[in-house]
Amino acid sequence: MTAYLFHLLGLSIALAWYRYRSRPKLSGLLILWCIGIITCRVGPILVGFIYGSAERTIGPFALNLVLVTGWVGSIILLHVILSLTLWRRQQNRRFWVWAALFIAALLIAGFGRKLYPLVVILAIPWLWALRWREGLGARALTLVSFVSFISLLLCGYSIGVDGKIFPSDIALSIFQFQSFASTMALIYAALTLPRTANRIHLSIRRIRNRLLVSHLLAGVVPVVLVALFLLLSGALFLSTYRGLIATKLITQSSEAAVERLSATLSESGEIASHPFGMGVRSQMVLIQEGDNPAYSLGKTPAFPPDSLLGIDSPSADTPLLWDGQALYLRARVDTVYNGHPFRIEALTIVDSLHMARVSDLLGIPVRISPSLRVLRNAGGVTIDSNTGVNTSPAIGPGQPDWKQLPGGAIIHCLQWNNHQWDRTAIPVLSSATLGESLMALISAGESNPLAIAILIILGILAVLVLGASWITTTMVYGMGRSIARSVRSLTEATRELSKGNLSHRIFVEDQDELWSVASSFNTMARGLERGRSMELEQQRYNEELKLAYDIQKRLLPRSAPQLDGLELAGLSLSAREIGGDYFDYIELDDGRLGVVVADVAGKGVPAALLMSSFRASLRSQDLCRQGPAETMGRLNRFIYSSVDPGRFITVFLAIIDPAAGNLRYAQAGHEPPILVDSKGSIETLTTAGLVLGLKPRIEYEEAGVDLPRDSLLTIFTDGVTEAQSPDGDFFGEMRLHRLLQNCNKEPCDDLLRRIMAELSSYSGPSTQSDDITVVLARRT
């Protein structure tokens, strides 16, 4: 409701300002636009930089200052947009503009950024009329184009402010109104820029110079950009290809060591002490025979040898190893010796000397950076620092200077992280200079005749391009001179005509169309084209619900609490970006644990908002003193008074006493949990109780059950049993029962993954139809 009120209040002020204020000048509106952009966008952007990603909380004074200035700037922006949009419009059409703006604001206040694309489509027609530009000169249009470009950058920039910095709904509503105003400004600036920029050339007074400038922009500049593109693409390809070759050389060194180890072991039955060659320093060999502990020949590594030899990771897939201190080249051999499995792992340090040998083979410095990792995601590629890895400089020769263009490839590496080995990809960095491929052809001309042939072909193409540019430039220059003389003649003829000299005639110097126009100057005044309108395709900015997704993830527990005698695991998967399922662990003061699983009716943003309200109400209850049933009744009264009719929540709330081995619970129309004992017997936990939010006062039953040792409690939402196959069949409770009986002995984390895998396999390629939440609890 506060969002509606603030949108209505801001629009009312802007409309009243426009309605009862005399028509301002265009220069004044431009100044007001700049003030509105600065106050509406610069403050929130600074807040986004400071508080967007850091774990910091904005102070009340700074927050109030940003909100007040942003609020004023939003009203100023809307006032300027109204004044410019309604410039010279008929009075009977203004009502529809106001009504459309009100409807758009109310829709955004109610549904948020989901309706931004619709608002953009509806706003373009009445924002497209730019009648005010006809009253501006060339210099003013240039200034307007510059201001529009800056406004596009500021309004299109994603602020990245997390909703957690707003302490109240009022502050969030004001911020939403700022977003609405900045969206309108973004649309108007995007429509203004192309229709003012195409008139900037009018600032060049002489036609000959104007033609030369347009020719340079249309002919010479594209040629220069294409040449620069070819040089850049060649250099970047060369640097990337060098990284690929360096990766291949490193992999071949690992493969050669593997072959040397295998050959020595098969020929003499001994293990080569220098598998990477006699000239390579810091070599070590780790050996494991069967299930015996691993041991090393020579130097012992900083990490436990058993941890490395205990994982199945061939050196052909991950030829490098990083233990946080040093980078190693790997060579693994798995064989059978004397009837027992025999595993050999040879390691050698990859240092600057080693990378210098690789660089000598390529003739260019090549470096490898184990402190970085390369990840591929849906949006592209992310390069960040390895978790727990010191930010040490890259290993290899010195860094390239600013003339070198970076490139490279990736190579897979085992990383020692939190007492385990993780497989990651690290970059192999190389470089190349701009135009190095062309210079290589020139330097190879003496010994390679084919290089000379290629240079000749490139030279011919360059001569043709330069010749065409020269010819077109001279043609444009001559055309400019001809046009300038004809216009000068027309000017003189008009001056003579204004004096009353009707006998004055223009001497026609040529037979082209320009001089034919000059011969009929009395009728050509209205024949000049004033300009062509250029249409700019408007990109729609559809911001996804990432902010809401991040907020909801913070509401769910990141990990299960560690309690003696109790093993826990839980997971919630939303069918959309955000959902209405919820689970939580509540640690009580007497050593007991509260467990709750809830399912809000519906999906998406409304369900997520109701879920967050339910969580806040639950966290405010004294579960230890009230018990599950009384707590459920209190929650029902809160939900009934807070939501619209037809919205409800199913809940299962329980208190587990690990020491006594019992469970007290109550449920509100939720799916009955399943209790499986150590022998595989199944019991469903049911009590009477309607869903939350259906009636103002509902009495809930509280029941109890013993939890024998090794018994497994499974709490889930209907998204598990109602998961559909491609044929439309439900997963059902029977399949879930069989799965829990067959896998009852597995750890909770493994069992949780197995349940999710079974649901994914059963559903097939079809999308998830409902939110899925599963919580497992085993008394150990």
ZIJONOR-V75614 format. One line per field, one symbol per residue. ss: DSSP state (a for helix, b for strand, c for the rest). phi: phi as a letter, one per 30 degrees, with the letter a starting at -180 (. if undefined). psi: psi as a letter, one per 20 degrees, with the letter a starting at -180 (. if undefined). A space follows every 10 residues. Layout:
ss=???
phi=???
psi=???
//
This chain:
ss=caaaaaaaaa aaaaaaaaaa cccccaaaaa aaaaaaaaaa aaaaaaaaaa acccccccca aaaaaaaaaa aaaaaaaaaa aaaaaccccc aaaaaaaaaa aaaaaaaaaa aaaaaaaaaa aaaaaaaccc aaaaaccaaa aaaaaaaaaa aaaaaacccc ccaaacccaa aaaaaaaaaa aaaaaaaaaa aaaaaaacca aaacccaaaa aaaaaaaaaa aaaaaaaaaa aaaaaaaaaa aaaaaaaaaa aaaaaaaaaa aaaaaaaacc cccccccccc ccbbbbbbbc ccccbbbbcc ccccaaaaac cccccccccb bbccccbbbb bbbbbbbccb bbbbbbbbbc caaaaaaaaa aaccccbbbc cbbbbbbccb bbbbbccccc ccccbbcccc cccbbbbbbb bbbbbbbccb bbbbbbbbbb bbbccaaaaa aaacccccaa aaaaaaaaaa aaaaaaaaaa aaaaaaaaaa aaaaaaaaaa aaaaaaaacc cccccccccc ccaaaaaaac cccccccccc cccccccccc cccccaaaaa aaaaaccccc ccbccbbbbb bbbccccccc bbbbbbbccc ccbbbbbbbb cccaaaaaaa aaaaaaaaac ccaaaaaaaa aaaaaaaaaa aaccccccbb bbbbbbbccc cbbbbbbbbc ccbbbbcccc cbbbbccccc cbcccccccc ccbbbbcccc cbbbbbcaaa accbcccccb caaaaaaaaa aacccccaaa aaaaaaaaaa aaaccccccc cbbbbbbbbc
phi=.ddedddddd dddddddddc cddddddddd dddddddddd cddddddddd cdcddbcddd dddddddddd dddddddddd dddddddidd ddcddddddd dddddddddd ciddceeddd dddeeddddc ddddccdddd dddddddddd dddddddddi dddddcdbdd dddddddddd dddddddddd ddeddcddcd dddddddddd dddddddccd dedddddddd dddddddddd dddddddddd dddddddddd dddddddcic cddbdcjddc dhcbbcbbch cdddbbcidc ddcddddddd ccbddddbdc bbcjbbcccc acbcbcbhib dbbbbcbbdc cddddddddd ddibdbbbbd dcbcbcbddk bccbdddicd dddddkdddd ddddcdalbc bdbdcdbhia cccbccdccb aaddiddddd ddddddcbdd dddddddddd dddddddddd dddddddddd dddddddddd dddddddddj ddddbddddb cddddddddb ddccdccddd kcdcccdddd ccdddddddd ddddddddad dcbdibcbaa abcddcebbc dabacbdcdd jdbcbbbbbd djbidedddd dddddddddd dcddcdiddd dddddddddd dcbdejcbbc bbbbbccddd ibbcbbbbid eddcccddcj dcbccbbdld ddjdbdbbcc dcbbadcddi dccccbcddd dcdcdedjdd didddddddd ddcdddeddd dddddddddd dddidddddb dbbbbcbbdc
psi=hhggghgggg hgggghghgj qqprrhhhhh ghgggggghh hgghghhhgg jghqmqpprh ggghgggghh gghgggghgg ggghhjokqq hiihghgggh hgggghghhh ibihjggghg ghhggiihom hhhijqaghh hggggghggh hggghipogk ppiiioirhg ghgghhhggg ghgghgghhh hhghihhjjh iiiogphghg hgghgghhgg ghgghgghgg gghgghgghg hhhgggghgg hhgghhhghg ggghhhgijr pphmhjqhjp rlqqppqpoc jqqqrqpcqp rhrphhhgii qnnqihgniq pojigqpqpq oqpoappkjq poppopqqpo ahgghhhhhh hhjqppqpni iqqpppahic pporqppjpq mqrqparrqq aiippqaaaq qqqppoolkr pqprpqqopa rqqpjhhghh hghjhhiohh hhgghgghgg ggggghgghg ghghghghhg gghghghhhh ghhhghhhij niipqpooir jrhghhhhil hhjihjippi qqpppopppp onprlhghgh ghhhhqphqq qoqpjppqpq qppqhagqaj qpqqpoprhj irpppppqop parbgghhgh ghgggggghi qnhhhhrggg hhgghghghh iirqqiprpp qppqppnhgi lrpprqqnjr pprpopahij qpppoqrqpr qpjgqhpppq qprqqqnrqj qppoprriig hjpqrhijqq grhghhghgh ghkhiqqggh hghgghhggg hhhbiqqphr qpppppppp.
//
